[in-house]
Amino acid sequence: MKQLRGTKRILCVCFAVLLLFSGCNVGIRVGPQEPDLNAVEPLTFVVPRELLELDITPDTNATMSALQQIVKEDPYMGPPGNFHFVQMGTHYDYNRIVFLAINRLGGAIVNVSFDLTFHRAGEAYVVPVELTEEIIGIIPNHVAVPILLTIASLEEFEQLRTLLLDAQQGVASMSIENLVANSAR
């Protein structure tokens, strides 16, 4: 199992207005889902704590507005009883990949950590992810939160980008493993 270095933290920093959205489903979500109104509520878009402190909201930032619109257009993404991670785009200038973290676990969570694992040709590539309360805040149930994964080196960024493209084409798969989430009280 290979571990991509330098990805131990999620850094939510100012999103550039010209974020290149790729729309990759990476094998986790396939288009808008048919709503099961008995199983899930529509998602609410929530800006992470650190971005709110910088006054980066859908009203002040085009990227946040675009991400909010994606959630409005597909408010039932993410299966019930699950924590879902959907890739939304890449920002090549800063080695960043944008995801939506979707909480459908049944309650609010805080201090989430997991391994974002890619499986390809018998090998596993692991990206450790930490979503701390200081950066993200509490993630309520039925909420989509934008996450910016910053990759330390260009080489690792290209490797991860290739894995995401392979997952989109069905050559690789992406999964969340070793999920640890504390209940928010």
C-alpha positions in Angstrom: 0.0 0.0 0.0 1.4 3.4 -1.0 0.7 6.5 1.0 0.8 9.9 -0.7 2.8 12.2 1.5 2.0 15.7 2.6 -1.8 15.2 2.6 -2.4 14.8 6.3 -4.4 18.0 6.6 -7.2 19.5 4.7 -6.6 23.2 4.3 -9.6 25.3 3.6 -8.1 28.5 2.2 -9.4 31.1 -0.2 -10.8 29.5 -3.3 -9.7 31.0 -6.6 -12.6 32.3 -8.6 -11.3 30.4 -11.7 -11.5 27.0 -10.2 -11.5 24.4 -13.0 -14.5 22.2 -12.3 -14.2 18.8 -13.9 -17.4 17.2 -12.8 -15.8 13.8 -12.0 -18.0 11.3 -10.4 -15.1 9.0 -9.5 -17.3 6.0 -9.2 -18.9 7.1 -6.0 -22.0 9.0 -7.4 -23.6 8.5 -10.7 -25.7 11.4 -11.7 -28.6 12.8 -9.8 -30.2 10.2 -7.6 -33.9 9.4 -7.4 -35.0 10.8 -4.1 -36.3 8.4 -1.5 -38.1 10.9 0.6 -38.5 8.4 3.5 -34.7 7.9 3.7 -33.1 11.2 3.2 -33.8 14.9 3.4 -32.5 17.4 0.8 -28.9 18.5 1.4 -28.0 21.9 2.8 -24.8 23.5 1.7 -22.6 24.7 4.6 -19.4 26.7 4.2 -16.5 25.5 6.5 -15.7 27.5 9.6 -12.4 28.7 8.4 -13.8 30.1 5.1 -16.7 31.8 7.0 -14.1 33.5 9.2 -12.5 34.9 6.0 -16.0 36.0 4.7 -15.9 33.5 1.9 -19.5 32.6 1.2 -21.7 31.9 -1.8 -22.6 35.6 -1.8 -19.0 36.7 -1.9 -17.2 34.0 -3.9 -18.0 32.6 -7.3 -16.6 29.1 -6.5 -18.7 28.8 -3.3 -21.7 30.0 -5.3 -21.1 27.3 -8.0 -20.7 24.6 -5.4 -23.9 25.7 -3.7 -25.7 25.5 -7.0 -24.5 21.9 -7.6 -26.0 20.9 -4.2 -29.3 22.7 -5.1 -29.4 20.9 -8.4 -28.8 17.4 -6.8 -30.0 17.7 -3.2 -30.3 13.9 -2.7 -26.7 12.9 -3.5 -25.1 10.6 -0.9 -26.7 7.4 0.3 -28.5 7.3 3.7 -26.4 6.0 6.6 -23.2 7.0 4.8 -20.4 9.6 4.7 -19.8 10.5 1.1 -16.9 12.2 -0.6 -17.5 13.5 -4.2 -14.8 15.0 -6.3 -15.9 18.3 -7.9 -12.8 19.7 -9.6 -9.1 20.5 -9.6 -7.1 23.7 -9.2 -3.8 23.1 -11.1 -2.0 26.3 -9.9 -2.1 25.3 -6.3 -2.1 21.4 -6.4 -5.6 21.3 -4.9 -8.6 19.0 -5.5 -12.1 20.1 -4.5 -14.5 17.6 -2.9 -17.9 17.8 -1.3 -18.1 16.0 2.0 -21.7 14.7 2.5 -22.9 13.7 5.9 -25.8 11.2 5.8 -24.7 9.3 8.9 -27.9 10.2 10.9 -26.4 12.9 13.2 -23.9 15.7 13.4 -20.2 14.8 13.4 -17.0 16.5 14.3 -13.2 15.8 13.9 -13.6 13.4 11.0 -10.6 11.4 9.8 -10.4 8.7 7.1 -8.2 7.2 4.4 -9.2 8.1 0.9 -8.1 4.9 -0.8 -7.6 4.3 -4.5 -7.5 0.7 -5.8 -5.9 0.1 -9.2 -4.3 -3.1 -10.7 -3.9 -4.8 -7.3 -2.3 -1.8 -5.6 -3.8 0.6 -3.1 -2.9 4.3 -2.8 -3.9 5.9 0.4 -4.4 9.6 1.1 -5.0 10.3 4.9 -7.6 13.0 5.4 -8.4 15.0 8.6 -11.3 17.3 8.9 -10.8 19.0 12.2 -13.4 21.1 14.1 -11.0 24.1 13.9 -11.0 24.1 10.1 -14.3 22.6 9.2 -16.5 23.0 12.3 -19.3 20.6 13.1 -20.8 18.8 10.1 -24.6 18.4 10.7 -26.6 15.6 9.2 -27.9 16.1 5.6 -25.2 18.6 4.8 -22.7 19.1 2.0 -19.4 20.8 3.0 -16.8 21.9 0.4 -13.3 20.5 1.1 -10.1 21.6 -0.5 -7.5 18.8 -0.4 -4.0 20.4 -0.9 -1.3 18.0 -2.2 2.2 18.8 -1.1 4.1 18.1 -4.3 3.3 18.4 -8.0 4.3 14.8 -8.5 1.9 13.6 -5.9 -0.8 15.9 -7.3 -0.4 14.4 -10.8 -0.5 10.9 -9.4 -3.7 11.6 -7.5 -5.2 13.4 -10.5 -4.4 10.3 -12.7 -6.1 8.0 -10.1 -9.2 10.2 -10.1 -9.4 10.1 -13.9 -8.8 6.3 -13.8 -11.7 6.0 -11.2 -13.9 8.1 -13.4 -13.2 5.7 -16.3 -13.7 2.6 -14.2 -10.1 1.5 -14.2 -9.7 2.3 -10.5 -12.0 2.7 -7.6 -12.1 5.2 -4.7 -13.3 4.4 -1.2 -13.3 5.8 2.2 -11.7 3.5 4.7 -10.9 3.7 8.5 -13.6 6.4 9.0 -13.5 7.9 12.5 -16.0 10.6 13.3 -17.0 11.9 16.7 -20.7 12.7 17.5 -21.2 16.4 17.9 -23.0 17.2 21.1 
